[in-house]
Amino acid sequence: MLILKTNLLTLPHVAHGFFGRNGGASKGIYASLNCAPASQDEREALHENRLRVAASFGKSCALVTLQQYHSTEVVTVRAPWTMEGSPKGDALVTDKPGIILGLNTADCAPVLFADPEANVIGAAHAGWKGALGGICEATIAAMEKIGAMRTRIRAAVGPCIGKASYEVGADFREQFPDDAAPFFAAAERTGAFYFDLESYVVARLETAGIANIEALHADTFVREDEFFSFRRATIRGEADYGREISAIMLTD
């Protein structure tokens, strides 16, 4: 089971990981550690995969995820819920130990946050729409409401689609303000661009006052053996696609 660690690794009372697609029970296009209820994968396999993720954090840990919809909605977690009872939203924050905050992605950027002094953590699903709308900033603000300070927060940006793999059209570019120009480069196709989602998310975090940021530079589109990719599945005409999970928890 691939679990990537980051600048959050050395923090006391914080456990985290960006999980790859391997080490699970799912078959076919979902092989194998698909953790997304939004997919059409077998429910039994999904439950088993999520149990395996939770077990990597400890025996008495509870994994919570969301019904993600590319919003700027942040949920403050006070107690765990079931997979079937997940609320809608695209970010989670908590100051409660033993609750694993999980995000499902397949090209969008997962961002994990931690303030080690306040014992406050967060996780945000930052696709282009959420990042543009301010999901990272909303997550930081929600963390501050329960005791965090942005000057102490560390952030890690996990596996997402890379710039060279993310070709977009002029209509996509037009949705961004002029100051986003550094994150676009002209593509070979006339009127098309390459968009650097990871760098855009990092820049939004920096502008929000986060000084300690690590980006993994792991392109989900090209690293097929390690990660799911929505764009790759779409290009191939596959009926559905799996999602990897990114997770963070306070240990005590």
Long-range contacts (C-beta under 8 A, 24 or more apart in sequence): 1-33, 1-52, 1-56, 2-226, 3-56, 4-158, 4-159, 4-216, 4-218, 6-112, 6-156, 6-158, 6-214, 6-216, 7-154, 7-156, 7-212, 7-213, 7-214, 8-112, 8-114, 8-154, 8-156, 8-248, 11-114, 11-116, 11-154, 12-116, 13-97, 13-116, 13-119, 13-250, 13-251, 13-252, 14-114, 14-116, 14-121, 14-248, 14-249, 14-250, 14-251, 15-57, 15-58, 15-248, 15-249, 15-251, 16-112, 16-114, 16-156, 16-247, 16-248, 16-249, 17-56, 17-246, 17-247, 18-110, 18-112, 18-156, 18-158, 18-159, 18-216, 18-218, 18-244, 18-246, 19-53, 19-244, 19-245, 19-246, 19-247, 20-159, 20-226, 20-227, 20-244, 21-226, 21-227, 21-228, 21-242, 21-244, 22-225, 22-226, 23-52, 24-48, 24-49, 24-52, 25-49, 25-52, 26-242, 29-233, 29-238, 29-239, 29-240, 29-241, 29-242, 30-240, 30-242, 31-242, 33-242, 33-244, 33-245, 34-228, 34-242, 34-243, 35-65, 35-102, 35-104, 35-243, 35-244, 35-245, 36-104, 36-106, 36-242, 36-243, 36-245, 37-65, 37-67, 37-83, 37-84, 37-86, 38-67, 38-68, 38-104, 38-243, 39-240, 39-241, 39-242, 39-243, 40-239, 40-240, 41-240, 41-242, 46-83, 47-83, 50-83, 50-102, 50-245, 53-100, 53-102, 53-245, 53-247, 54-100, 57-100, 57-247, 57-249, 58-98, 58-251, 60-98, 61-98, 61-99, 61-100, 61-249, 62-98, 62-99, 62-100, 63-100, 63-102, 63-247, 64-92, 64-99, 64-100, 64-101, 64-102, 65-102, 65-103, 65-104, 65-245, 66-90, 66-92, 66-103, 66-125, 68-103, 68-104, 68-125, 70-125, 70-127, 70-129, 70-130, 71-130, 71-133, 71-135, 72-130, 72-133, 72-134, 72-135, 72-138, 73-138, 74-122, 74-124, 74-135, 74-138, 74-139, 74-141, 74-142, 76-142, 76-145, 76-146, 77-101, 90-124, 90-125, 90-130, 90-135, 91-122, 91-123, 91-124, 91-125, 91-135, 91-138, 91-139, 91-142, 92-122, 92-123, 93-120, 93-121, 93-122, 93-123, 93-139, 93-142, 93-143, 93-146, 94-120, 94-121, 94-122, 94-146, 94-250, 95-119, 95-120, 95-121, 95-146, 95-147, 95-250, 96-250, 97-249, 97-250, 97-251, 97-252, 98-249, 98-250, 98-251, 99-249, 99-250, 100-247, 100-248, 100-249, 101-247, 101-248, 101-249, 102-245, 102-246, 102-247, 103-245, 103-246, 103-247, 104-243, 104-244, 104-245, 105-158, 105-159, 105-160, 105-220, 105-243, 105-244, 105-245, 105-246, 106-220, 106-227, 106-228, 106-229, 106-230, 106-233, 106-241, 106-242, 106-243, 106-244, 107-160, 107-161, 107-166, 107-220, 107-221, 107-229, 107-230, 107-231, 108-160, 108-161, 108-197, 109-157, 109-158, 109-160, 109-197, 109-198, 109-201, 110-157, 110-158, 110-159, 110-160, 110-246, 111-136, 111-139, 111-155, 111-156, 111-157, 111-158, 111-201, 111-205, 112-155, 112-156, 112-158, 112-246, 112-247, 112-248, 113-139, 113-140, 113-143, 113-153, 113-154, 113-155, 113-248, 114-153, 114-154, 114-248, 115-143, 115-147, 115-148, 115-149, 115-152, 115-153, 115-154, 116-152, 116-154, 117-149, 117-152, 118-146, 118-147, 118-148, 118-149, 118-152, 119-147, 119-250, 120-146, 120-147, 120-148, 121-248, 121-249, 121-250, 122-248, 123-246, 123-247, 123-248, 126-157, 126-197, 126-201, 127-197, 128-172, 128-195, 128-197, 128-200, 131-197, 131-200, 131-201, 131-204, 132-175, 132-176, 134-204, 136-201, 136-204, 136-205, 136-208, 137-204, 137-208, 140-208, 140-209, 140-210, 150-208, 150-209, 150-210, 151-209, 151-211, 153-210, 153-212, 154-210, 154-212, 154-213, 154-214, 155-205, 155-210, 155-212, 155-213, 155-214, 156-213, 156-214, 156-215, 156-216, 157-198, 157-201, 157-202, 157-205, 157-213, 157-214, 157-215, 157-216, 158-216, 158-218, 158-246, 159-216, 159-218, 159-219, 159-220, 159-223, 159-226, 159-227, 159-244, 160-197, 160-198, 160-201, 160-218, 160-219, 160-220, 161-197, 161-219, 161-220, 161-221, 161-229, 161-231, 162-198, 162-217, 162-219, 162-220, 162-221, 162-222, 163-194, 163-195, 163-196, 163-197, 163-198, 163-199, 164-194, 164-219, 165-219, 165-221, 165-222, 165-231, 166-194, 166-195, 166-196, 166-197, 166-221, 166-231, 167-192, 167-193, 167-194, 167-195, 168-192, 168-193, 168-194, 168-195, 169-193, 220-244
